[in-house]
């Protein structure tokens, strides 16, 4: 049977997948600078006789054609970039690039897709259709590598009927996966706010226009966008995470700079919220004698998992792993540039469990101690191959 055959292949290449993951983990590269990672992936595809081309400079797109006749195409995606984090793990595969770390699991994603590619390549005589392999740069940095790959035609020639991606989840035990149909992850916008006033001596506030006080009012008032303007049935997040008021105990500064994020799951409300935020901040600043520059850097759209392809992928996961190992996911207000794919084609983005409490592998992504239980790599390679072939009708 197909399932047993893929499970056996995933088991056979497990050690190789671990080695590939550790190599990528030890040699992390920041967004859009994944040159050596790209070379490594290209070398593996070349070794296995899988044709590929480059996109977005460091991105790679491979294609595996089944030898049975079918025009259907499915895309599988992995991201390759790391984060500017100093790794704290003391492991043999610790980052060799100080201050750069695969703290979001993109090493896992890339190594897993390589494993999936090797499995599928060995099964070409047994399946119909084609699988497009997308190794994408720059997920962690605006404008997002997915948007560039799409502009450069990654979803054309041949055009896939859908796309599937997986992402590590340290909240889920290794051996399990999670799915959610419909709205899943939030859009993300970056907020850059400069409040200007008139600085001076802290003992003479009547002679100044205090941008610190203005900023405090703006921070509080902006929460109305979520608590009083947004539909309470629609998830929204507005957080200010950085405030710089470069004065002193007795010095009121001339200006205050703030940075934050706005996230939601509806594009129309997102546009309206942008207008509301700016009006609130600018109006408060003006009413208090100052001024406010409110810049919004538009980030990724919200991610939606199309119902049919997600239901099919989930059913395949239940067949492959057993129903008890397939979990329901809740809405996740983090963001992913996989969302760009989900806006233009049928998409399924699911979660791969990597947690092992007994071994102390519990750290969240984007932390210096993030790591995975590598037994997840046997599931990540085989399950994606199984989902792909089932989706292609095999």
N, C-alpha and C positions, 0 to 999 in steps of 0.2 A: 504493500500500500504506500501511497505517496507520503503520508504522515510519518510512517516508520522509517522510510528511506531518508527523508530530510532530517529526522531526529538523529539517525545514525551518522549522517554526514556532518551535522552540527557538532556531534560528540567527537568525531574524528579530527575536526579542525579546531577544537576548543583551545588546545595549547597554542596553536598558531595564532588564533584570535587574541589570546591573552598577550602573546609576545608583540603582536602588532599594536595592541592598545598601549602596552607599556612603552614601546618605542615612541609612539606619538605623545604619550603623557610626559615622557622625559625630555621631549624636544618641542615644547609649546611655542606657538607664534601668535602674535596679536592679530586683530582683525585686518584683513586685506594685506597681510604680510606673510601669508602661509606658504611661502615659497618651498621650503624643504618638506613640509607636510604634503604639499601638492606633488612634489617629485617622488616622495615615498609611495603615495597612492598610485601615481602613474606607473611606477616600476612594478607594482604588484599586478595591475591590470595588464601590463605588457607581458609579464611572466605567464599569466593565465590566458593570453590570447584574446583579451576583451578589447575591442576597439573603443577609442575615446577621443574627445576633443577638449580644448580648453575654452573656458568662458570667464568673463570678469577677471581676467589675468591669472588668478590662482585657482579658479574653479575648474572642476573636471566633470565631464558628462560622458558616461560610458553607455554602451548599448549591448544587451544580450538578446539575441533572436533565437526563439525556439525553432526547432527544425520541422515542426508540424505547422501546417498552413493556418494563419490567422492574422488579421490586420490589427487586432487589439493591442494597445500599448498601455502599460502602467508605469508610472514614475515612482522611484523610491529616493528619499532625500536624507542626507546627513550633513551636518555642519562641521567645520574644521578649526575654527579660531578659538584662542584661549583668552584669559582675562589678565589684567594687570594686578595680580595678587602674588604676594610672596608665600610660597608653599611652606607649611609647617609640618607636613607629614615626613616621618623618617622611614622611608621605604627605598628599596633598591632602584625603583623607577622614578624617584623624586626629580622634579624639574631641574634641568641643567641650566636653564635660562633664568637667572635670578630676577625676581619681581614679575615673572610671567608664569601662569599656572592654568592647567586645564581644570578649573574649579566648577565648570558647569557640565562636564561630561561629554564634551564634544569629541574627545579622544575615544570615548566609548561608542559614540554614534558612528564615527568614521571607521573604526576597526570593525564594528558590527556590520556596516554596509559592505565592507571588503569581504567579510566572511559570507554574507548573503550572496555576494557576487560569485564567489568561488563555488558555493553550493549550486546556484542556478546554472553556472557555466558547465558544471559536470552533469546537469540534467537536460541539456539542450535537446537531446534526441527524444525526450519524453514529454515535452510540453509545446503548446501552441501559443503564439503571441510573442511580444517583446517586452523586455523590462529595461527602462531607462534609469541609469544610476546617476544621481545628482550629488556630487560632493561640493558643497557650497561654502564660499568664504564669508567672513564678515557678518555673522548673525548678531554679534554683540554691539555693533556700532552703526549708528544711523549713516546712510539711509537704509542699511541692511542689504546683505549680499543677495538675498532672494529677489529684491526689486531689480537689481542690476542683471541678475541671471535671466529674469523674465524679459527684461528689455532686450537682452541679447539673444532671445529666442529659445530658451531652454525648454519651453513647453511647445515647441514646434518641431517639425521635421525629424522624427515623426511626432505627431501630437498625441499625448497620452489622454486616456479617458478619465484619469484621476491620478492622485498622488498620495503616498503614504509616508509618514515620518514617525519616528519614535524618539522619546526623550527620557533620560534617567529621572527617577523619582525616589529620593532617599526616604520619603515617608512610607514607601511600600516595600515590603520584604522582597528580597531576591527570590525569584521563582514565581512571582506574580506580576500581572500587568493590569493597567486600568484604562477604561474607555469612557468617553462621554460624547453623545451625539448632540448636535446643535451648537449653540454658543458655548465656547469653552474658555478662551483666553482674551484678555482685554487689549484694547488699543492703548498706545502709550504716547504721550506728548511731554516734551520737556519745557519747563517754564523758567524764563530768565527775567527777573524783575529788578529794575533799578529805581529806587526812590530818592529823589533829590530835594534837599532843603537848604538851610543856611546854618552852617556850623558855628560854634562859638563856645564860650565858657559855660560849664554846667551849672554855675551859680547864677547865670543870667539868662534863664530860659525865655524870658519875655523879649529878648533881643535876637532870638534865633528862631528858625523854623526847623523843628526837630524831626529829622527823617526816621529816627529810631521809633518814636512814638507813632508816626504815620504808618510805618511798616507793621508795628504791632496791631494797629487797627485793621490794616489790610489783611494780615494773616487770619485774624479772627473772622472778619467779614467774608473772606473767601469761602469759609466753610458753609455759608448759606447756599453756595452752588450745589453742594451735595445734600445738605439737610433740609433745604426749603425750596429749592428751585427744581432739582431733579425729581423725576417720578420715583417714588420710594420703591417701586417694583423693579427698577433698573439699577443694577450695580454700578456705582461710581466711586472713584477714589481721588481725592485732591490732597496732596501732602507737600509741605514745604520742608525740605531736608537740609537746607544750607542758608544761613543768614550771616552776613559779614557787615558789621558796623564798626569801622576802624577808628573808634574814638578812644576815650580813656575814662577813668573815674570822674574826672571833672572836665571832659572834653566831649561836646556834641559834634559828631562828624557832619560833613557836608552831604554825604550820601550813604545809603545802605543798599547792598546787593543781596538778592535772594535767589534761590534756585529750588525748583520743585518738580512734581510730576502730576499729570492728570490722566486718569484711565477710566475707560467705560466700555460698554458692549453694544453701542448703537451709534452709527455714523452721523445721523441727523442730530441727535442730542450732543454729540461731540462737537459739531460745528456751532451749535447754539451756545454750549458751555464756553467755548473760546470767546465768543462775543461778550457773554455775561461777566466772565472773569476780568477781562480788560476794562469794561465799563465800571465795575465795582472798584478796582484798584485805582484807576485814573481819577474816578470821581472822588474817592476819599482823599487822595493826595491833593487834588485841587481845592477841595473844601477846607483843607487844613493849611493851605498856603504853599504847598510844595508841588511837585510834579512826579509823574511815574511813567517810566518806559517799560512796557509789558510785551516781551517777545515770546512767542510760542513756536518751538521747533516741532513741526509735525512728525510724529514717529510712526510706528507700525499700526496698521488697522487691527480690528479685532479678528480673532481666529474662530472660524465656524467649521465644525465637523459635519459634512454632508450626511444626511440620515442614512441613505442606502449603502454607501460605501463603508460607513462606520459600522452599521449593523452587520454587514458581510464580514468585515475584518474582525469584529468581536466574535461572531459565530466561528470563524476560523480559529481564533485564539482559544475558544472554549473546547473545540475539537482537539487542538494541539496540546493544550495544557491541562484541560479539565475545567469545568465550570467554577469549581471552588478556588481556582487561581486567577480568575478574571473578575476585577472589581469595578464598581461604579465610581466615577470621578465627580467631584463638585466643580463649580466654576472656579477658575484660578485667575486672580487679578494681575498676575505677572504677564509679560508680553513676549511674543516670539515672532520673528520675521517670517516663519512658515505661514503666518497669516496672509501674506501676499499671495501665496499659491492658492490658499483657500478662497480668496476673493475672485479668482479667475478660472478655477477648475474644481471638480469634486475632490475633496480632501478628507483625510483621516489622520489625526495626530494623536497618538496614544502614549501611555507612560509605561516605562520599564522599571520594575522594582529593583533596587540595588542595596537595600538596607540589610544589615545583619547585627542585631543588638548584642548577641553573644560575643561577637568579635569587636564590638565598639565602633562599628561602621554605621554611624547615625548622623553625621554632620550634614547640614544643609548645603545646597549648591551655593556658589559665590562666597564660600568661606575657605580659609587657608588649610583646613583639615578635611575638606571633602575628599572622599574616596568611595570605592564601590566593592561589593562582594563580587568577585570576578566569575562566580558561577552564573551570574546573570548573562554573561557573554555567550553561553551555550544556547540560552533562550533567545537572545536578541538576534542572533544570526539565523537560526532555524525558523523561528516564528515569522520573521519578515519574509523569508523565502516562501513559507507555506501560505501566508496571506496573499502574496503576489500571485502565486500560481493558481490559487483558488479564485482570486479576482479575475484572472485571465480566462477562467472557465475550465481549468484543468481539474 
